[in-house]
Amino acid sequence: MSNLYFTGLGSGIDTDAMVTYLMELERLPLARVEAQKKELRAKESCWQEIRGRLVDLERSLRELQRDSLYRQKVATVDREGPVKIAAAPGAAPGSYRLEILALAQAHTIASFSAAEIGPPGGDGTAEGLGLAGSLWINGIETVVAEGDSLRDICDRINALDEIGITAAMIDRRLVLTRNETGAAEIEIGDNDLSRALGLLVEKEPGSEEYLPRTIQEAREARLKLNGLEITRSSNLIDDLLEGVTFNLQQCSGEPLTLTIAGDRLPLIDRIEEFIRHYNSTYRFIKAQTAVDPEAGTKGTLYGESSLNQILASIRRTVTGAFGAAGEYNCLAAIGISTAAWDSAEPEGTLILDRSRLNAALEADPGAVAALLSGEQGAVGRLEGYLGGLTRSGEGLIHYRSEGIGRRIRELDRRLAMLDSRLEKREQTLRQQFLAAERVIGQMNSQGDWLDQQLALMTRWTASESRSR
């Protein structure tokens, strides 16, 4: 049907404006349904935000239940420089006297310079040396052709992974270094090629015994730990003390004092992370359920009894006592307490007293671990409760969101029906006004005809009177 209408042709009344006004009245129920849908959308978004925050809180609780978190160790040395030390959770606390007597180093040998090896007038680095044969290093053969330069020989050696050697060109010399430190030396096969390259030199002038041309001796690392002298082939040592790794950097000179103790910082960091997530979630939920009488505003989820119950259960879990015997049977006992109404922090949020927490960890770390990460501890109970809320497809929040989604779909169907009904109503009103316009138009035409007839009769009567 055409949407083009000419209004007021018969009556002079703007019937289109009248239809528009009447349709605005008819659309009031539609506007109310739209408002309901908008409110439900806001609630749905708010529940999704709450679920996301609770999932983050649950994740921080899971981190607090890692057993290794309560067994972290830190190793310190009274003087930086000679050694770097790392301690794993299994390391035993203690204090040790450490002396680093010598660092392990890898055996290194060097050839003659390229100019001494190659033909006269050339540098031999990139030009052929004119040498051929087999170069044996650590029992592995490298074939050398007459056209090979010292650079070519270097590249061929590096292509052999199993040789255990790294070759490099330094100051136009071929330098070979063992990949591993320690007392083991590079083995060079004694032949004319190795002698010509200068990798083997006479032990003494005129001697028939040839030795590698060493520029760095092979050496073991030597150190003393609590007076016990120890040698190792590497400067990275992880088998002296259980769970402790030594990375030797330089000789110590004077003895060092090594201390291994419990490391509380990772645990405190995780506790502070949990408190941040808890407080953020707590404040958000409170804001969504709050009412401000002065401003006349309410939170998006004001009146949601299930949400109020969630908040009460979470707070009850973190403030309640637990089955653990002894002094540390609640979070407040280790310095995690809730802010009072007259506190500088928002009421109900968590506050950490680091000094009290450190004191508890110092006095009885096992009790603190049981309180936080034990099966009946605060963290485990709260995580279990949150899991029931946030579990995908079955948690309370899922069912709440699903219910809101059903209501939104119902409103969408209702809106579609109202739209269809209003469209038909508008068509009906326009047809009625058009019909009224036709009637008025006909009446106007008849009135005009009567006026014309009356005018003719008047003129005729006047004419008859004059003629008499």
VOPAGU-2260 file (C-alpha; in pm, 1 decimal, decimal comma):
REM VOPAGU-2260
SITE   aa  ch    i         X         Y         Z
SITE  MET   A    0       0,0       0,0       0,0
SITE  SER   A    1     127,5     349,2     -85,7
SITE  ASN   A    2     249,3     566,0     201,4
SITE  LEU   A    3     162,0     889,5       8,4
SITE  TYR   A    4    -131,8    1078,9     161,8
SITE  PHE   A    5    -292,7    1415,3      72,9
SITE  THR   A    6    -464,0    1551,3     380,6
SITE  GLY   A    7    -724,4    1825,9     435,4
SITE  LEU   A    8    -838,2    1840,2      72,0
SITE  GLY   A    9   -1202,6    1828,9     178,0
SITE  SER   A   10   -1200,6    1942,2     539,5
SITE  GLY   A   11    -896,7    2166,6     546,7
SITE  ILE   A   12    -781,2    1974,8     854,3
SITE  ASP   A   13    -424,0    1831,8     872,1
SITE  THR   A   14    -539,5    1472,3     918,2
SITE  ASP   A   15    -181,5    1340,4     876,4
SITE  ALA   A   16     -75,3    1531,4    1188,0
SITE  MET   A   17    -380,5    1394,8    1368,2
SITE  VAL   A   18    -287,9    1037,0    1270,3
SITE  THR   A   19      70,5    1093,8    1380,9
SITE  TYR   A   20     -44,5    1224,7    1718,6
SITE  LEU   A   21    -289,4     937,9    1767,2
SITE  MET   A   22     -19,4     685,2    1675,9
SITE  GLU   A   23     212,9     839,4    1935,8
SITE  LEU   A   24     -53,5     764,7    2194,5
SITE  GLU   A   25     -95,2     416,1    2053,5
SITE  ARG   A   26     282,6     359,9    2080,9
SITE  LEU   A   27     301,8     429,0    2454,7
SITE  PRO   A   28     275,1      56,0    2541,7
SITE  LEU   A   29     554,6      -8,4    2289,6
SITE  ALA   A   30     776,4     247,1    2461,9
SITE  ARG   A   31     711,6      80,5    2796,9
SITE  VAL   A   32     814,9    -257,9    2656,5
SITE  GLU   A   33    1129,6    -100,8    2504,8
SITE  ALA   A   34    1212,4      48,1    2846,0
SITE  GLN   A   35    1167,6    -293,7    3008,1
SITE  LYS   A   36    1395,3    -449,6    2747,1
SITE  LYS   A   37    1661,0    -180,9    2800,4
SITE  GLU   A   38    1649,5    -240,4    3175,3
SITE  LEU   A   39    1688,4    -615,6    3125,3
SITE  ARG   A   40    1981,3    -559,7    2888,5
SITE  ALA   A   41    2151,6    -348,2    3155,5
SITE  LYS   A   42    2092,9    -621,8    3413,8
SITE  GLU   A   43    2224,4    -888,7    3178,7
SITE  SER   A   44    2541,7    -686,1    3114,6
SITE  CYS   A   45    2581,5    -626,3    3486,9
SITE  TRP   A   46    2554,9    -998,6    3567,7
SITE  GLN   A   47    2816,2   -1074,1    3300,6
SITE  GLU   A   48    3048,1    -815,0    3455,7
SITE  ILE   A   49    2997,2    -970,1    3799,4
SITE  ARG   A   50    3073,8   -1314,9    3663,8
SITE  GLY   A   51    3396,3   -1187,8    3503,7
SITE  ARG   A   52    3506,1   -1028,3    3829,8
SITE  LEU   A   53    3425,1   -1342,6    4027,3
SITE  VAL   A   54    3622,3   -1553,9    3778,6
SITE  ASP   A   55    3923,9   -1324,4    3827,0
SITE  LEU   A   56    3881,2   -1353,2    4204,2
SITE  GLU   A   57    3858,0   -1732,1    4175,0
SITE  ARG   A   58    4177,9   -1737,3    3967,4
SITE  SER   A   59    4364,5   -1538,7    4233,7
SITE  LEU   A   60    4240,9   -1787,3    4496,7
SITE  ARG   A   61    4368,5   -2076,3    4287,9
SITE  GLU   A   62    4711,2   -1915,3    4281,1
SITE  LEU   A   63    4705,7   -1896,9    4662,4
SITE  GLN   A   64    4657,1   -2272,8    4680,8
SITE  ARG   A   65    4977,9   -2364,6    4498,1
SITE  ASP   A   66    5184,0   -2568,6    4744,3
SITE  SER   A   67    5516,1   -2436,9    4611,2
SITE  LEU   A   68    5408,7   -2081,9    4700,7
SITE  TYR   A   69    5450,2   -2166,0    5068,7
SITE  ARG   A   70    5790,1   -2326,8    5019,4
SITE  GLN   A   71    5962,4   -2051,9    4822,2
SITE  LYS   A   72    6326,7   -1994,5    4913,5
SITE  VAL   A   73    6562,0   -1707,1    4849,4
SITE  ALA   A   74    6942,8   -1724,8    4843,8
SITE  THR   A   75    7149,9   -1418,2    4931,3
SITE  VAL   A   76    7522,9   -1349,8    4934,8
SITE  ASP   A   77    7688,6   -1086,3    5149,2
SITE  ARG   A   78    7885,7    -954,1    4851,6
SITE  GLU   A   79    7767,6    -919,5    4494,0
SITE  GLY   A   80    7984,5   -1010,4    4196,3
SITE  PRO   A   81    8160,5   -1344,2    4248,2
SITE  VAL   A   82    7852,2   -1566,3    4227,9
SITE  LYS   A   83    7481,1   -1569,5    4145,4
SITE  ILE   A   84    7268,2   -1814,1    4340,9
SITE  ALA   A   85    6910,6   -1935,1    4294,2
SITE  ALA   A   86    6718,2   -2145,4    4544,8
SITE  ALA   A   87    6425,9   -2373,8    4458,1
SITE  PRO   A   88    6138,0   -2448,1    4700,7
SITE  GLY   A   89    6309,1   -2772,2    4806,6
SITE  ALA   A   90    6624,0   -2599,3    4931,6
SITE  ALA   A   91    6697,0   -2631,0    5301,8
SITE  PRO   A   92    6741,0   -2306,8    5497,5
SITE  GLY   A   93    7090,7   -2247,3    5629,8
SITE  SER   A   94    7406,6   -2038,7    5621,1
SITE  TYR   A   95    7727,0   -2139,5    5440,3
SITE  ARG   A   96    8083,9   -2015,3    5391,5
SITE  LEU   A   97    8179,5   -2008,3    5022,2
SITE  GLU   A   98    8518,8   -1950,4    4855,7
SITE  ILE   A   99    8562,5   -1948,0    4476,6
SITE  LEU   A  100    8921,3   -2046,3    4402,2
SITE  ALA   A  101    8913,3   -2083,4    4022,0
SITE  LEU   A  102    8660,6   -2064,5    3739,5
SITE  ALA   A  103    8614,9   -2342,2    3489,3
SITE  GLN   A  104    8725,9   -2255,9    3139,2
SITE  ALA   A  105    8718,9   -2427,8    2800,6
SITE  HIS   A  106    9031,3   -2541,2    2616,5
SITE  THR   A  107    9107,9   -2311,1    2321,5
SITE  ILE   A  108    9369,4   -2347,8    2048,5
SITE  ALA   A  109    9463,5   -2127,6    1753,0
SITE  SER   A  110    9627,1   -2173,9    1412,9
SITE  PHE   A  111    9896,0   -1966,3    1249,2
SITE  SER   A  112    9774,8   -1647,0    1085,4
SITE  ALA   A  113    9627,7   -1690,3     737,7
SITE  ALA   A  114    9918,7   -1499,4     582,1
SITE  GLU   A  115   10171,0   -1746,1     735,9
SITE  ILE   A  116    9981,8   -2048,8     605,3
SITE  GLY   A  117    9884,2   -1944,7     250,5
SITE  PRO   A  118   10090,8   -1870,7     -60,3
SITE  PRO   A  119   10324,1   -1566,1     -45,8
SITE  GLY   A  120   10154,7   -1235,6    -119,2
SITE  GLY   A  121    9804,3   -1341,8     -10,1
SITE  ASP   A  122    9630,3   -1321,6     324,8
SITE  GLY   A  123    9472,4   -1670,4     306,1
SITE  THR   A  124    9156,8   -1564,2     483,5
SITE  ALA   A  125    8931,0   -1588,4     179,9
SITE  GLU   A  126    9185,0   -1726,5     -73,2
SITE  GLY   A  127    9283,5   -2088,2    -115,8
SITE  LEU   A  128    9565,1   -2204,3     113,0
SITE  GLY   A  129    9696,4   -2467,0    -127,3
SITE  LEU   A  130    9664,4   -2734,9     144,2
SITE  ALA   A  131    9475,4   -3061,6     121,0
SITE  GLY   A  132    9410,5   -3356,6     347,0
SITE  SER   A  133    9210,6   -3468,1     647,2
SITE  LEU   A  134    9195,2   -3258,9     960,5
SITE  TRP   A  135    9101,9   -3474,4    1260,7
SITE  ILE   A  136    8946,9   -3294,5    1556,8
SITE  ASN   A  137    8813,6   -3496,0    1851,9
SITE  GLY   A  138    8819,9   -3806,0    1631,3
SITE  ILE   A  139    8601,4   -3649,8    1358,6
SITE  GLU   A  140    8735,9   -3585,7    1009,7
SITE  THR   A  141    8713,4   -3256,1     823,0
SITE  VAL   A  142    8824,2   -3286,2     459,2
SITE  VAL   A  143    9028,0   -2990,7     330,8
SITE  ALA   A  144    9078,5   -2923,2     -42,9
SITE  GLU   A  145    9358,1   -2717,6    -200,2
SITE  GLY   A  146    9118,7   -2436,4    -293,7
SITE  ASP   A  147    8988,4   -2400,2      61,6
SITE  SER   A  148    9059,7   -2084,7     254,9
SITE  LEU   A  149    9089,0   -2062,0     631,5
SITE  ARG   A  150    8731,7   -1928,5     632,6
SITE  ASP   A  151    8613,5   -2240,0     443,3
SITE  ILE   A  152    8779,6   -2467,4     700,0
SITE  CYS   A  153    8615,8   -2267,6     980,2
SITE  ASP   A  154    8270,2   -2307,8     822,7
SITE  ARG   A  155    8319,1   -2683,9     767,5
SITE  ILE   A  156    8410,9   -2738,4    1132,9
SITE  ASN   A  157    8105,8   -2544,6    1253,7
SITE  ALA   A  158    7881,6   -2757,1    1029,8
SITE  LEU   A  159    7972,7   -3066,8    1235,0
SITE  ASP   A  160    7743,5   -3061,4    1539,7
SITE  GLU   A  161    7890,6   -3376,3    1691,9
SITE  ILE   A  162    8246,3   -3239,3    1701,0
SITE  GLY   A  163    8185,6   -3043,8    2023,7
SITE  ILE   A  164    8391,7   -2750,3    1898,1
SITE  THR   A  165    8313,5   -2391,4    1797,5
SITE  ALA   A  166    8540,6   -2243,6    1532,4
SITE  ALA   A  167    8590,2   -1870,6    1482,5
SITE  MET   A  168    8804,8   -1638,7    1272,1
SITE  ILE   A  169    8988,6   -1401,4    1505,2
SITE  ASP   A  170    9264,3   -1174,5    1377,8
SITE  ARG   A  171    9292,6   -1390,3    1063,6
SITE  ARG   A  172    9351,9   -1702,4    1272,3
SITE  LEU   A  173    9140,5   -2013,1    1309,7
SITE  VAL   A  174    9048,0   -2036,8    1677,2
SITE  LEU   A  175    8892,1   -2358,7    1811,8
SITE  THR   A  176    8713,5   -2363,2    2149,2
SITE  ARG   A  177    8552,1   -2658,0    2325,2
SITE  ASN   A  178    8181,5   -2612,0    2378,0
SITE  GLU   A  179    8214,6   -2734,5    2734,5
SITE  THR   A  180    8438,5   -2608,6    3008,8
SITE  GLY   A  181    8648,3   -2839,1    3227,1
SITE  ALA   A  182    8971,2   -3034,4    3214,4
SITE  ALA   A  183    8902,1   -3208,6    2882,4
SITE  GLU   A  184    9119,4   -3082,8    2593,8
SITE  ILE   A  185    9070,4   -3058,6    2219,7
SITE  GLU   A  186    9224,3   -3361,3    2043,5
SITE  ILE   A  187    9401,3   -3277,0    1715,5
SITE  GLY   A  188    9517,0   -3562,0    1488,2
SITE  ASP   A  189    9893,4   -3535,8    1421,6
SITE  ASN   A  190    9953,4   -3506,3    1047,8
SITE  ASP   A  191   10110,9   -3268,2     797,5
SITE  LEU   A  192    9789,6   -3067,1     755,1
SITE  SER   A  193    9740,6   -2992,6    1124,8
SITE  ARG   A  194   10110,5   -2896,6    1154,2
SITE  ALA   A  195   10092,1   -2675,6     845,4
SITE  LEU   A  196    9792,3   -2495,7     986,5
SITE  GLY   A  197    9980,1   -2441,6    1309,9
SITE  LEU   A  198    9718,1   -2620,1    1521,7
SITE  LEU   A  199    9998,8   -2850,9    1640,9
SITE  VAL   A  200   10340,5   -2718,3    1737,8
SITE  GLU   A  201   10660,3   -2882,5    1867,4
SITE  LYS   A  202   10660,9   -2946,6    2237,9
SITE  GLU   A  203   11021,8   -2830,4    2243,8
SITE  PRO   A  204   11253,6   -2710,8    1964,9
SITE  GLY   A  205   11381,9   -3015,6    1778,4
SITE  SER   A  206   11134,3   -3244,8    1952,3
SITE  GLU   A  207   10932,6   -3495,3    1751,5
SITE  GLU   A  208   10639,3   -3458,8    1989,6
SITE  TYR   A  209   10370,1   -3215,8    1882,0
SITE  LEU   A  210   10105,5   -3060,0    2106,8
SITE  PRO   A  211    9799,8   -2839,0    2038,1
SITE  ARG   A  212    9882,6   -2470,1    2018,0
SITE  THR   A  213    9693,6   -2373,6    2332,9
SITE  ILE   A  214    9591,6   -2013,2    2397,4
SITE  GLN   A  215    9358,3   -2095,4    2690,9
SITE  GLU   A  216    9414,1   -2386,9    2925,0
SITE  ALA   A  217    9138,4   -2633,5    3004,5
SITE  ARG   A  218    9047,2   -2590,0    3370,3
SITE  GLU   A  219    8801,1   -2715,6    3630,3
SITE  ALA   A  220    8612,5   -2485,9    3863,2
SITE  ARG   A  221    8742,0   -2505,3    4219,5
SITE  LEU   A  222    8559,6   -2381,6    4527,0
SITE  LYS   A  223    8528,1   -2442,9    4897,8
SITE  LEU   A  224    8194,9   -2479,7    5073,4
SITE  ASN   A  225    8219,1   -2478,3    5453,2
SITE  GLY   A  226    8587,7   -2573,1    5414,3
SITE  LEU   A  227    8524,7   -2867,9    5179,9
SITE  GLU   A  228    8717,4   -2825,3    4852,6
SITE  ILE   A  229    8514,0   -2915,4    4544,8
SITE  THR   A  230    8589,3   -2930,0    4171,2
SITE  ARG   A  231    8339,6   -2923,0    3885,1
SITE  SER   A  232    8374,9   -2904,9    3509,4
SITE  SER   A  233    8125,2   -2617,0    3476,6
SITE  ASN   A  234    8072,8   -2279,7    3640,4
SITE  LEU   A  235    7701,1   -2360,9    3661,3
SITE  ILE   A  236    7670,0   -2603,7    3950,7
SITE  ASP   A  237    7343,0   -2750,6    4078,1
SITE  ASP   A  238    7454,2   -3061,1    4269,8
SITE  LEU   A  239    7626,9   -2918,1    4577,0
SITE  LEU   A  240    7320,8   -2829,8    4784,0
SITE  GLU   A  241    6976,4   -2970,2    4712,7
SITE  GLY   A  242    6761,8   -2713,1    4532,0
SITE  VAL   A  243    7045,0   -2456,3    4504,5
SITE  THR   A  244    7212,0   -2348,9    4178,1
SITE  PHE   A  245    7551,0   -2171,6    4178,8
SITE  ASN   A  246    7657,1   -1961,4    3880,3
SITE  LEU   A  247    8022,7   -1875,7    3936,5
SITE  GLN   A  248    8124,6   -1537,0    3796,2
SITE  GLN   A  249    8473,9   -1467,2    3933,5
SITE  CYS   A  250    8714,7   -1573,1    4205,5
SITE  SER   A  251    8596,7   -1451,0    4541,9
SITE  GLY   A  252    8921,8   -1362,8    4713,3
SITE  GLU   A  253    8778,2   -1335,2    5063,0
SITE  PRO   A  254    8520,2   -1596,8    5166,9
SITE  LEU   A  255    8152,1   -1521,7    5106,1
SITE  THR   A  256    7859,0   -1585,4    5337,1
SITE  LEU   A  257    7567,2   -1758,7    5164,6
SITE  THR   A  258    7225,4   -1759,7    5331,6
SITE  ILE   A  259    6920,6   -1959,3    5224,4
SITE  ALA   A  260    6590,5   -1866,0    5385,7
SITE  GLY   A  261    6216,4   -1874,4    5319,7
SITE  ASP   A  262    6095,3   -1619,6    5065,1
SITE  ARG   A  263    5767,4   -1458,3    5172,1
SITE  LEU   A  264    5739,9   -1197,1    4897,4
SITE  PRO   A  265    5574,9   -1422,5    4632,9
SITE  LEU   A  266    5310,1   -1528,2    4886,7
SITE  ILE   A  267    5247,9   -1171,1    5001,1
SITE  ASP   A  268    5218,5   -1059,2    4637,2
SITE  ARG   A  269    4953,1   -1326,9    4573,6
SITE  ILE   A  270    4764,6   -1227,7    4890,5
SITE  GLU   A  271    4765,1    -862,5    4783,0
SITE  GLU   A  272    4642,5    -967,2    4436,7
SITE  PHE   A  273    4355,9   -1161,3    4598,8
SITE  ILE   A  274    4265,0    -859,1    4813,3
SITE  ARG   A  275    4262,6    -629,9    4507,7
SITE  HIS   A  276    4024,6    -861,6    4320,7
SITE  TYR   A  277    3807,1    -910,3    4629,0
SITE  ASN   A  278    3775,1    -537,8    4699,0
SITE  SER   A  279    3706,3    -453,0    4335,8
SITE  THR   A  280    3433,4    -718,8    4316,8
SITE  TYR   A  281    3285,8    -623,7    4654,0
SITE  ARG   A  282    3263,5    -253,0    4566,4
SITE  PHE   A  283    3111,5    -326,8    4225,2
SITE  ILE   A  284    2838,3    -551,6    4367,5
SITE  LYS   A  285    2762,2    -300,8    4642,9
SITE  ALA   A  286    2723,8     -23,9    4383,2
SITE  GLN   A  287    2483,4    -233,0    4173,8
SITE  THR   A  288    2256,4    -308,0    4470,9
SITE  ALA   A  289    2273,8      32,0    4642,7
SITE  VAL   A  290    2010,0     305,4    4662,2
SITE  ASP   A  291    2067,9     677,0    4705,7
SITE  PRO   A  292    1755,8     834,1    4863,7
SITE  GLU   A  293    1887,4    1188,6    4824,1
SITE  ALA   A  294    1962,3    1153,5    4453,7
SITE  GLY   A  295    1667,8     922,1    4399,0
SITE  THR   A  296    1881,0     666,9    4212,9
SITE  LYS   A  297    1912,1     291,8    4244,8
SITE  GLY   A  298    2174,1      43,9    4133,4
SITE  THR   A  299    2109,6    -162,7    3823,2
SITE  LEU   A  300    2053,7    -478,3    4029,6
SITE  TYR   A  301    1879,0    -314,5    4322,6
SITE  GLY   A  302    1640,3    -559,3    4486,5
SITE  GLU   A  303    1816,5    -871,3    4349,7
SITE  SER   A  304    1797,7   -1094,8    4656,4
SITE  SER   A  305    2025,0   -1358,4    4500,6
SITE  LEU   A  306    2302,5   -1102,4    4456,6
SITE  ASN   A  307    2267,4    -980,5    4812,8
SITE  GLN   A  308    2294,6   -1342,5    4923,7
SITE  ILE   A  309    2611,7   -1388,8    4715,9
SITE  LEU   A  310    2772,0   -1084,2    4873,1
SITE  ALA   A  311    2676,9   -1196,5    5223,3
SITE  SER   A  312    2816,4   -1547,1    5164,1
SITE  ILE   A  313    3147,4   -1416,7    5028,7
SITE  ARG   A  314    3188,2   -1181,9    5321,8
SITE  ARG   A  315    3093,9   -1452,4    5571,9
SITE  THR   A  316    3358,0   -1683,1    5422,6
SITE  VAL   A  317    3644,8   -1434,4    5452,5
SITE  THR   A  318    3550,9   -1315,8    5800,3
SITE  GLY   A  319    3452,0   -1645,5    5961,9
SITE  ALA   A  320    3654,1   -1888,1    6171,7
SITE  PHE   A  321    3775,6   -2222,2    6039,2
SITE  GLY   A  322    3832,2   -2565,0    6183,1
SITE  ALA   A  323    4206,6   -2524,8    6226,7
SITE  ALA   A  324    4311,4   -2536,5    6590,2
SITE  GLY   A  325    4543,5   -2282,7    6741,0
SITE  GLU   A  326    4588,2   -1912,4    6710,1
SITE  TYR   A  327    4560,4   -1884,4    6331,0
SITE  ASN   A  328    4204,2   -1997,1    6262,9
SITE  CYS   A  329    4074,7   -1692,8    6071,3
SITE  LEU   A  330    4208,7   -1444,4    5817,8
SITE  ALA   A  331    4203,8   -1160,3    6069,7
SITE  ALA   A  332    4455,8   -1354,8    6281,3
SITE  ILE   A  333    4715,9   -1324,5    6002,3
SITE  GLY   A  334    4644,9    -958,6    5924,3
SITE  ILE   A  335    4362,9    -980,6    5664,7
SITE  SER   A  336    4067,6    -794,6    5812,8
SITE  THR   A  337    3760,9    -605,2    5688,6
SITE  ALA   A  338    3737,4    -227,5    5699,9
SITE  ALA   A  339    3495,9     -89,8    5960,2
SITE  TRP   A  340    3229,9     169,7    5877,8
SITE  ASP   A  341    3445,8     449,3    6025,8
SITE  SER   A  342    3761,9     338,5    5840,0
SITE  ALA   A  343    3931,0     538,2    5565,3
SITE  GLU   A  344    3866,7     241,9    5334,9
SITE  PRO   A  345    3517,2     150,4    5207,8
SITE  GLU   A  346    3324,1     -50,2    5465,0
SITE  GLY   A  347    3344,6    -426,6    5410,9
SITE  THR   A  348    3657,8    -425,6    5194,6
SITE  LEU   A  349    3970,4    -615,7    5297,7
SITE  ILE   A  350    4280,5    -454,4    5451,1
SITE  LEU   A  351    4620,5    -622,1    5480,4
SITE  ASP   A  352    4842,7    -565,3    5783,6
SITE  ARG   A  353    5180,7    -671,2    5640,4
SITE  SER   A  354    5360,7    -661,4    5975,2
SITE  ARG   A  355    5105,2    -894,5    6131,6
SITE  LEU   A  356    5120,8   -1126,5    5830,6
SITE  ASN   A  357    5501,4   -1139,2    5846,9
SITE  ALA   A  358    5483,7   -1212,3    6218,4
SITE  ALA   A  359    5244,5   -1501,7    6155,2
SITE  LEU   A  360    5467,7   -1641,0    5879,9
SITE  GLU   A  361    5765,8   -1613,6    6109,0
SITE  ALA   A  362    5589,8   -1779,4    6403,8
SITE  ASP   A  363    5406,1   -2064,0    6230,4
SITE  PRO   A  364    5426,8   -2076,4    5848,6
SITE  GLY   A  365    5258,9   -2417,2    5843,1
SITE  ALA   A  366    4949,4   -2284,5    6019,5
SITE  VAL   A  367    4928,0   -1993,3    5775,5
SITE  ALA   A  368    4954,5   -2235,0    5483,3
SITE  ALA   A  369    4680,7   -2455,0    5631,7
SITE  LEU   A  370    4454,6   -2154,4    5685,2
SITE  LEU   A  371    4498,6   -2027,6    5329,9
SITE  SER   A  372    4551,4   -2337,1    5116,1
SITE  GLY   A  373    4428,3   -2629,9    5326,8
SITE  GLU   A  374    4123,6   -2834,0    5226,3
SITE  GLN   A  375    3913,7   -2661,4    5492,8
SITE  GLY   A  376    4095,6   -2329,6    5467,4
SITE  ALA   A  377    3945,4   -1994,0    5381,3
SITE  VAL   A  378    4079,0   -1986,5    5026,5
SITE  GLY   A  379    3960,7   -2337,6    4939,4
SITE  ARG   A  380    3610,7   -2274,1    5074,6
SITE  LEU   A  381    3574,8   -1942,8    4894,9
SITE  GLU   A  382    3702,8   -2087,1    4566,7
SITE  GLY   A  383    3456,8   -2375,7    4595,1
SITE  TYR   A  384    3169,3   -2135,8    4654,9
SITE  LEU   A  385    3268,3   -1911,2    4363,6
SITE  GLY   A  386    3305,2   -2213,5    4135,7
SITE  GLY   A  387    2941,1   -2298,6    4201,7
SITE  LEU   A  388    2843,2   -1945,5    4100,2
SITE  THR   A  389    3051,3   -1906,3    3787,4
SITE  ARG   A  390    3059,3   -2258,6    3643,2
SITE  SER   A  391    2971,8   -2239,7    3274,9
SITE  GLY   A  392    2636,1   -2391,4    3185,9
SITE  GLU   A  393    2523,1   -2464,3    3539,6
SITE  GLY   A  394    2627,4   -2196,8    3789,8
SITE  LEU   A  395    2381,2   -1966,3    3961,6
SITE  ILE   A  396    2487,5   -1670,2    3750,4
SITE  HIS   A  397    2439,5   -1875,6    3433,5
SITE  TYR   A  398    2079,1   -1955,8    3528,2
SITE  ARG   A  399    2015,0   -1595,2    3628,8
SITE  SER   A  400    2148,7   -1466,9    3295,2
SITE  GLU   A  401    1957,6   -1736,7    3109,6
SITE  GLY   A  402    1634,6   -1623,5    3276,6
SITE  ILE   A  403    1698,0   -1263,7    3176,8
SITE  GLY   A  404    1770,1   -1377,8    2822,1
SITE  ARG   A  405    1435,4   -1558,9    2803,9
SITE  ARG   A  406    1252,5   -1247,9    2922,0
SITE  ILE   A  407    1431,1   -1036,2    2659,2
SITE  ARG   A  408    1331,2   -1282,9    2386,2
SITE  GLU   A  409     972,4   -1272,4    2508,5
SITE  LEU   A  410     977,2    -893,4    2491,6
SITE  ASP   A  411    1122,4    -909,4    2139,6
SITE  ARG   A  412     828,4   -1126,2    2032,6
SITE  ARG   A  413     587,2    -888,6    2203,9
SITE  LEU   A  414     747,7    -589,0    2032,0
SITE  ALA   A  415     716,6    -761,2    1695,3
SITE  MET   A  416     344,2    -823,4    1759,4
SITE  LEU   A  417     291,0    -464,2    1874,6
SITE  ASP   A  418     471,5    -329,2    1569,9
SITE  SER   A  419     251,3    -536,7    1341,2
SITE  ARG   A  420     -63,7    -430,9    1526,5
SITE  LEU   A  421      36,7     -62,5    1522,3
SITE  GLU   A  422     109,6     -75,5    1151,2
SITE  LYS   A  423    -240,4    -211,3    1086,9
SITE  ARG   A  424    -387,7      45,8    1326,8
SITE  GLU   A  425    -217,4     330,5    1140,1
SITE  GLN   A  426    -348,6     201,6     808,5
SITE  THR   A  427    -700,2     180,0     955,0
SITE  LEU   A  428    -685,1     536,1    1090,6
SITE  ARG   A  429    -562,8     672,5     760,1
SITE  GLN   A  430    -841,0     488,2     570,3
SITE  GLN   A  431   -1099,7     622,8     814,9
SITE  PHE   A  432    -977,1     978,7     773,3
SITE  LEU   A  433    -966,1     937,4     395,4
SITE  ALA   A  434   -1326,7     815,0     400,4
SITE  ALA   A  435   -1426,1    1112,6     616,0
SITE  GLU   A  436   -1249,0    1342,9     370,7
SITE  ARG   A  437   -1447,7    1191,1      83,5
SITE  VAL   A  438   -1776,4    1240,1     267,3
SITE  ILE   A  439   -1688,4    1597,5     356,5
SITE  GLY   A  440   -1580,6    1655,0      -1,8
SITE  GLN   A  441   -1913,6    1527,9    -131,0
SITE  MET   A  442   -2103,4    1742,2     120,7
SITE  ASN   A  443   -1901,6    2043,8      17,8
SITE  SER   A  444   -1982,4    1974,5    -348,9
SITE  GLN   A  445   -2355,4    1941,9    -272,0
SITE  GLY   A  446   -2343,8    2265,1     -69,0
SITE  ASP   A  447   -2180,7    2446,3    -356,8
SITE  TRP   A  448   -2452,3    2317,3    -596,3
SITE  LEU   A  449   -2732,4    2429,9    -361,9
SITE  ASP   A  450   -2569,3    2771,8    -331,0
SITE  GLN   A  451   -2560,0    2797,4    -708,4
SITE  GLN   A  452   -2930,2    2694,9    -737,2
SITE  LEU   A  453   -3034,8    2944,3    -470,6
SITE  ALA   A  454   -2845,1    3218,9    -650,0
SITE  LEU   A  455   -3020,4    3136,8    -979,2
SITE  MET   A  456   -3360,0    3134,2    -812,1
SITE  THR   A  457   -3288,4    3470,0    -649,9
SITE  ARG   A  458   -3192,1    3627,4    -981,9
SITE  TRP   A  459   -3495,6    3477,9   -1155,3
SITE  THR   A  460   -3734,0    3605,6    -886,5
SITE  ALA   A  461   -3584,8    3956,7    -907,3
SITE  SER   A  462   -3618,0    3951,7   -1287,0
SITE  GLU   A  463   -3987,7    3852,3   -1268,8
SITE  SER   A  464   -4062,0    4131,9   -1024,4
SITE  ARG   A  465   -3915,7    4400,6   -1252,5
SITE  SER   A  466   -4104,8    4274,4   -1551,1
SITE  ARG   A  467   -4442,1    4330,0   -1375,7
